[in-house]
Amino acid sequence: MREILDDLVATWRRGEPAGLATVAATWSSAPRQPGAAMLVRADGTAAGSVSGGCVESAVYELCREVAGSGQPRTARYGVTDDDATEVGLPCGGTIDVFVEPAGFPELAVLADEVAAGRPVALLTCVDGPPDRIGRHLVLTPDTRHGSLGADGLDDTAAADGRGLLAAGGTGLLHYDPGGRRPGSGVTVLVNSFAPAPRMLVFGATDHAAAVTRIGSFLGYRVTACDARPVFATAERFPGAEEVVVDWPHRYLAAEASAGRLDTRTVVCVLTHDAKFDVPALSIALELPLAYVGAMGSRRTHADRLERLREAGLAEPALARLCSPLGLDLGARTPEETAISVAAEIIAVRSNATGRPLTGTSGPIHK
């Protein structure tokens, strides 16, 4: 929903009737994950997507119906791979889509928290007693706004929702009407809006500049860092949110001490110089980060490993290093190399093979 949030808030503040569709659950080869959303305005224009195109027309019409009636509805598209084509899911799979009138009082709090870069979750009752469906609860780590219709349900869902928010997760919770778990009768969709994950790119090179651009494209909050002020400039790194002039290892240690790195953080060391990359990698490989990669030839990699061993790193830490970084795509230019690096980051994050899909079997979307 993040990509349509500005449009949603603007539409609501204008008092314009609109329908909001959100993917609540998926099975098999569904094209988009829970939380994906589409907004359909009164003038017929739309923003966002719930299926990458497969069932957009059907959901579009349902949004217009709900905008007119004001009554939330849930629709299921696709049942089996055999009949999915008839309902617009030629790739197979099944999705549940919750459609509601766009706009609710808690939306202002949600938008403010997202704009400020603070973690926040939107809880929506998507199934239950008629007077509960479509009610919302907005959670921050310390506050809550709105209600799902019962104090006990609010208390339990808030506790569970904060657990999902801490992990950056989105999913369904099931309770009885009083909020007891495990239970049935009430289903709550939790949509987490965690701050964008960080990408730290060390080294003021053309390859580093290309990596910052693709990192920003993938949704990372990108920092470029190099100790040389003549090269570490905003002009060289237009894809970075910030450019820092500092020694990479010193900056990395300070960010870790300040608690500004987490298990989603990606570190790309592109300095290609032992005096810069070995100290930085010595710190990065001891932190619980999502990905640590370093550029260099096979010979550079072998030399780097020896230097890291001499610095005291054990084999389990060294095994986390992706070096030479990137997938084997035959990349040569900085832009091609950035695609290779981005592909590896996605594969590591998803625990995927990185192999061509033509050589694999089973579900594409795991």
C-alpha positions as CSV (number, residue, x, y, z in Angstrom):
1,M,0.0,0.0,0.0
2,R,3.0,2.3,0.5
3,E,3.2,3.2,-3.2
4,I,-0.4,4.6,-3.3
5,L,-0.5,6.1,0.2
6,D,0.0,9.7,-1.0
7,D,-2.8,9.3,-3.5
8,L,-5.1,7.6,-0.9
9,V,-4.6,10.4,1.6
10,A,-5.1,13.1,-1.0
11,T,-8.3,11.5,-2.2
12,W,-9.7,11.1,1.3
13,R,-8.9,14.7,2.3
14,R,-10.8,15.9,-0.8
15,G,-13.8,13.9,0.3
16,E,-13.8,12.1,-3.0
17,P,-15.6,8.7,-3.0
18,A,-13.1,5.9,-3.9
19,G,-12.6,2.2,-3.5
20,L,-9.4,0.7,-1.9
21,A,-8.5,-2.9,-2.7
22,T,-5.9,-4.7,-0.6
23,V,-4.5,-8.2,-1.1
24,A,-5.3,-10.0,2.1
25,A,-4.1,-13.5,1.4
26,T,-2.5,-15.5,-1.4
27,W,-1.9,-19.2,-2.4
28,S,0.3,-20.9,-4.9
29,S,1.6,-18.7,-7.8
30,A,-0.1,-15.5,-6.8
31,P,1.6,-12.5,-8.6
32,R,1.6,-10.0,-5.7
33,Q,1.9,-10.4,-1.9
34,P,-0.5,-9.5,0.9
35,G,-0.5,-5.7,1.4
36,A,-0.4,-4.9,-2.3
37,A,-3.2,-2.3,-3.0
38,M,-5.1,-0.5,-5.7
39,L,-7.1,2.7,-5.4
40,V,-9.9,3.6,-7.8
41,R,-11.2,7.1,-7.7
42,A,-14.6,8.5,-8.6
43,D,-13.4,9.9,-11.9
44,G,-12.4,6.3,-12.9
45,T,-8.6,6.8,-12.6
46,A,-6.7,4.1,-10.7
47,A,-3.3,3.8,-8.9
48,G,-1.5,0.7,-7.7
49,S,-2.0,-2.9,-8.5
50,V,-3.2,-6.1,-6.8
51,S,-2.1,-8.7,-9.3
52,G,0.3,-7.2,-11.8
53,G,-2.5,-7.1,-14.4
54,C,-4.2,-10.5,-14.1
55,V,-7.4,-9.5,-12.3
56,E,-7.1,-5.7,-12.3
57,S,-10.3,-5.2,-14.4
58,A,-12.5,-7.3,-12.0
59,V,-11.1,-5.6,-9.0
60,Y,-11.4,-2.2,-10.6
61,E,-15.2,-2.7,-11.1
62,L,-15.5,-4.0,-7.5
63,C,-13.8,-0.9,-6.2
64,R,-16.3,1.3,-8.1
65,E,-19.2,-0.7,-6.6
66,V,-17.8,-0.4,-3.1
67,A,-17.1,3.3,-3.5
68,G,-20.8,3.8,-4.4
69,S,-22.3,1.5,-1.8
70,G,-19.9,2.2,1.1
71,Q,-20.1,-1.5,2.0
72,P,-16.8,-3.4,2.3
73,R,-16.5,-6.7,0.4
74,T,-14.0,-9.6,0.1
75,A,-13.6,-11.4,-3.2
76,R,-11.5,-14.4,-4.2
77,Y,-9.9,-14.8,-7.6
78,G,-8.6,-18.1,-8.9
79,V,-9.2,-21.5,-7.4
80,T,-7.0,-24.0,-9.2
81,D,-4.4,-23.8,-12.0
82,D,-7.0,-25.4,-14.3
83,D,-9.7,-22.7,-14.1
84,A,-7.6,-19.7,-13.2
85,T,-7.6,-18.4,-16.7
86,E,-11.3,-17.8,-16.6
87,V,-11.0,-15.5,-13.6
88,G,-8.0,-13.7,-14.9
89,L,-5.1,-15.6,-13.2
90,P,-3.4,-17.4,-16.1
91,C,-0.3,-18.1,-14.0
92,G,-2.5,-20.0,-11.5
93,G,-2.8,-19.3,-7.8
94,T,-5.5,-17.7,-5.7
95,I,-5.8,-14.3,-4.1
96,D,-8.3,-12.8,-1.6
97,V,-8.9,-9.1,-2.0
98,F,-10.5,-6.9,0.6
99,V,-12.2,-3.9,-0.9
100,E,-13.4,-1.0,1.3
101,P,-14.3,2.7,0.9
102,A,-11.1,4.6,0.7
103,G,-10.4,6.8,3.7
104,F,-10.8,6.5,7.5
105,P,-10.0,8.8,10.4
106,E,-6.8,6.8,11.4
107,L,-5.4,7.3,7.9
108,A,-3.9,10.7,8.9
109,V,-1.8,9.1,11.7
110,L,-0.7,6.4,9.3
111,A,0.4,8.8,6.7
112,D,2.3,11.1,9.2
113,E,4.2,8.1,10.7
114,V,5.2,6.8,7.2
115,A,6.3,10.2,6.1
116,A,8.4,10.6,9.2
117,G,10.1,7.3,8.5
118,R,8.8,5.7,11.7
119,P,7.5,2.1,11.9
120,V,3.8,1.8,11.9
121,A,1.2,-0.9,11.1
122,L,-2.4,-0.7,9.8
123,L,-4.7,-3.4,11.2
124,T,-8.0,-3.9,9.3
125,C,-10.8,-6.2,10.2
126,V,-11.5,-8.1,6.9
127,D,-13.9,-10.7,8.3
128,G,-16.2,-11.0,11.3
129,P,-19.5,-9.5,12.5
130,P,-20.8,-7.0,10.1
131,D,-20.3,-4.1,12.4
132,R,-16.6,-5.0,12.7
133,I,-15.6,-5.4,9.1
134,G,-13.7,-2.5,7.7
135,R,-12.7,-1.1,11.2
136,H,-9.1,-0.1,11.6
137,L,-6.4,0.1,14.2
138,V,-3.1,2.0,13.6
139,L,-0.2,0.9,15.7
140,T,3.2,2.4,16.4
141,P,5.6,0.7,18.9
142,D,4.2,2.9,21.7
143,T,0.7,4.1,20.6
144,R,-2.5,2.9,19.0
145,H,-5.3,4.8,17.2
146,G,-8.8,3.6,16.3
147,S,-10.5,0.3,17.3
148,L,-11.4,-3.0,15.8
149,G,-14.7,-3.0,17.7
150,A,-13.9,-4.5,21.1
151,D,-11.4,-3.7,23.8
152,G,-10.2,-7.3,24.2
153,L,-9.7,-7.7,20.4
154,D,-7.8,-4.4,20.3
155,D,-5.5,-5.5,23.1
156,T,-4.7,-8.9,21.6
157,A,-4.4,-7.6,18.0
158,A,-2.2,-4.7,19.1
159,A,0.2,-7.1,20.8
160,D,0.3,-9.5,17.9
161,G,0.5,-6.6,15.4
162,R,3.5,-5.1,17.1
163,G,5.2,-8.4,16.8
164,L,4.6,-8.4,13.1
165,L,5.7,-4.8,12.8
166,A,9.0,-5.5,14.6
167,A,9.7,-8.1,11.9
168,G,8.4,-5.9,9.1
169,G,5.8,-8.6,8.4
170,T,2.3,-8.5,6.8
171,G,-0.3,-11.2,7.3
172,L,-3.6,-12.3,8.8
173,L,-4.5,-12.9,12.4
174,H,-7.4,-14.9,13.6
175,Y,-9.4,-14.5,16.8
176,D,-12.8,-15.1,18.3
177,P,-15.0,-12.0,18.6
178,G,-13.7,-11.3,22.1
179,G,-10.1,-11.3,20.9
180,R,-9.0,-14.7,22.3
181,R,-6.5,-16.8,20.4
182,P,-6.5,-19.2,18.9
183,G,-10.0,-18.5,17.7
184,S,-12.2,-18.0,14.7
185,G,-14.9,-15.6,13.7
186,V,-12.7,-12.5,13.3
187,T,-9.9,-12.0,10.8
188,V,-7.5,-9.1,11.0
189,L,-5.1,-8.0,8.2
190,V,-1.8,-6.5,9.5
191,N,0.0,-4.3,6.9
192,S,3.4,-3.2,8.2
193,F,5.1,0.0,7.1
194,A,8.6,-0.5,8.3
195,P,11.2,2.2,7.3
196,A,13.0,1.5,4.1
197,P,16.0,-0.9,4.6
198,R,19.4,0.6,4.3
199,M,22.1,0.0,1.7
200,L,25.6,1.2,2.6
201,V,27.9,1.6,-0.4
202,F,31.6,2.1,0.3
203,G,33.9,3.5,-2.4
204,A,33.6,6.5,-4.7
205,T,33.8,4.7,-8.0
206,D,31.7,4.5,-11.1
207,H,30.6,1.0,-10.1
208,A,29.6,2.3,-6.7
209,A,27.5,5.1,-8.3
210,A,25.7,2.6,-10.4
211,V,25.0,0.4,-7.4
212,T,23.5,3.3,-5.5
213,R,21.1,4.1,-8.3
214,I,19.8,0.5,-8.5
215,G,19.7,0.3,-4.7
216,S,17.4,3.3,-4.6
217,F,15.3,1.8,-7.4
218,L,14.9,-1.4,-5.3
219,G,13.6,0.7,-2.4
220,Y,16.7,0.9,-0.2
221,R,17.7,4.1,1.7
222,V,21.2,4.4,0.2
223,T,24.2,5.9,1.8
224,A,27.5,6.3,-0.2
225,C,30.6,6.7,1.9
226,D,34.3,7.3,1.0
227,A,37.1,9.0,2.9
228,R,38.1,11.2,-0.1
229,P,36.1,14.4,-0.2
230,V,37.0,15.1,-3.8
231,F,35.2,12.0,-4.9
232,A,32.5,11.6,-2.3
233,T,30.1,14.2,-3.7
234,A,26.3,14.4,-4.3
235,E,27.0,14.9,-8.0
236,R,28.8,11.6,-8.3
237,F,26.1,9.8,-6.3
238,P,22.7,11.1,-7.5
239,G,21.0,7.8,-6.4
240,A,22.1,8.1,-2.8
241,E,20.0,9.7,-0.1
242,E,23.1,10.8,1.7
243,V,26.8,11.0,0.9
244,V,29.3,10.7,3.8
245,V,32.9,11.7,3.8
246,D,34.5,9.3,6.3
247,W,36.6,6.2,6.5
248,P,34.2,3.3,5.8
249,H,35.1,1.3,8.9
250,R,34.7,4.3,11.2
251,Y,31.3,5.2,9.7
252,L,30.1,1.6,9.9
253,A,31.1,1.3,13.5
254,A,29.3,4.5,14.4
255,E,26.1,3.5,12.7
256,A,26.2,0.1,14.4
257,S,26.8,1.6,17.8
258,A,23.9,4.1,17.2
259,G,21.5,1.2,16.4
260,R,20.9,2.4,12.9
261,L,21.7,-1.0,11.2
262,D,19.5,-4.1,11.3
263,T,19.0,-7.5,9.8
264,R,17.7,-5.9,6.5
265,T,20.8,-3.8,6.0
266,V,22.9,-4.4,2.9
267,V,26.7,-3.5,2.7
268,C,28.5,-3.3,-0.6
269,V,32.3,-2.7,-0.3
270,L,33.5,-1.4,-3.7
271,T,36.7,0.4,-2.6
272,H,38.9,-2.3,-4.2
273,D,41.7,-1.2,-1.8
274,A,42.8,-3.3,1.2
275,K,43.4,-0.3,3.5
276,F,39.7,0.6,3.1
277,D,37.9,-2.6,2.5
278,V,39.5,-4.9,5.1
279,P,38.7,-2.7,8.1
280,A,35.2,-2.2,6.9
281,L,34.6,-5.9,6.2
282,S,36.1,-6.8,9.6
283,I,33.2,-4.9,11.2
284,A,30.5,-5.8,8.7
285,L,31.0,-9.5,8.9
286,E,30.6,-9.5,12.7
287,L,27.2,-7.7,12.4
288,P,23.8,-9.4,11.8
289,L,23.3,-7.9,8.4
290,A,21.3,-9.1,5.4
291,Y,24.2,-9.1,2.9
292,V,27.8,-8.2,2.8
293,G,29.6,-8.1,-0.5
294,A,32.9,-7.0,-1.8
295,M,34.2,-6.3,-5.3
296,G,37.5,-7.7,-6.6
297,S,39.2,-10.3,-8.7
298,R,39.7,-13.9,-7.6
299,R,43.2,-13.0,-6.6
300,T,42.0,-9.9,-4.7
301,H,39.4,-12.1,-3.0
302,A,42.1,-14.7,-1.9
303,D,44.3,-11.9,-0.6
304,R,41.4,-10.2,1.2
305,L,40.5,-13.5,3.0
306,E,44.0,-13.9,4.3
307,R,44.0,-10.3,5.6
308,L,40.7,-10.8,7.3
309,R,41.9,-14.0,8.9
310,E,45.0,-12.1,10.2
311,A,42.6,-9.5,11.5
312,G,41.0,-12.2,13.7
313,L,37.8,-13.2,11.7
314,A,36.7,-16.8,12.1
315,E,35.6,-19.0,9.2
316,P,31.8,-18.7,9.9
317,A,32.1,-15.0,9.6
318,L,34.2,-15.3,6.4
319,A,31.6,-17.6,4.9
320,R,29.0,-14.8,5.0
321,L,31.1,-12.7,2.6
322,C,29.8,-12.5,-1.0
323,S,33.1,-12.0,-2.9
324,P,33.5,-11.4,-5.7
325,L,30.1,-9.9,-5.3
326,G,27.3,-10.3,-7.9
327,L,25.9,-13.1,-10.0
328,D,27.6,-14.6,-13.1
329,L,25.8,-12.5,-15.7
330,G,28.9,-11.6,-17.8
331,A,28.6,-8.0,-16.6
332,R,31.3,-5.6,-17.7
333,T,30.0,-2.0,-17.5
334,P,29.2,-0.3,-14.1
335,E,25.5,-0.5,-14.9
336,E,25.6,-4.2,-15.8
337,T,27.7,-4.9,-12.7
338,A,25.0,-3.1,-10.6
339,I,22.3,-5.4,-12.0
340,S,24.5,-8.4,-11.1
341,V,24.9,-7.1,-7.5
342,A,21.2,-6.3,-7.2
343,A,20.3,-9.8,-8.4
344,E,22.6,-11.4,-5.8
345,I,21.1,-9.3,-3.0
346,I,17.6,-10.3,-4.0
347,A,18.6,-14.0,-4.2
348,V,20.3,-13.9,-0.8
349,R,17.4,-12.1,0.7
350,S,14.9,-14.7,-0.7
351,N,17.1,-17.7,-0.2
352,A,16.8,-18.4,-3.9
353,T,19.2,-20.2,-6.2
354,G,19.9,-17.3,-8.7
355,R,19.6,-19.9,-11.5
356,P,17.6,-19.3,-14.7
357,L,13.9,-20.2,-14.1
358,T,14.1,-22.4,-17.2
359,G,16.4,-24.7,-15.3
360,T,14.3,-24.9,-12.1
361,S,10.9,-26.5,-11.2
362,G,8.2,-25.9,-8.7
363,P,6.5,-22.7,-7.7
364,I,8.1,-19.5,-9.0
365,H,6.8,-17.4,-6.0
366,K,7.7,-19.2,-2.8
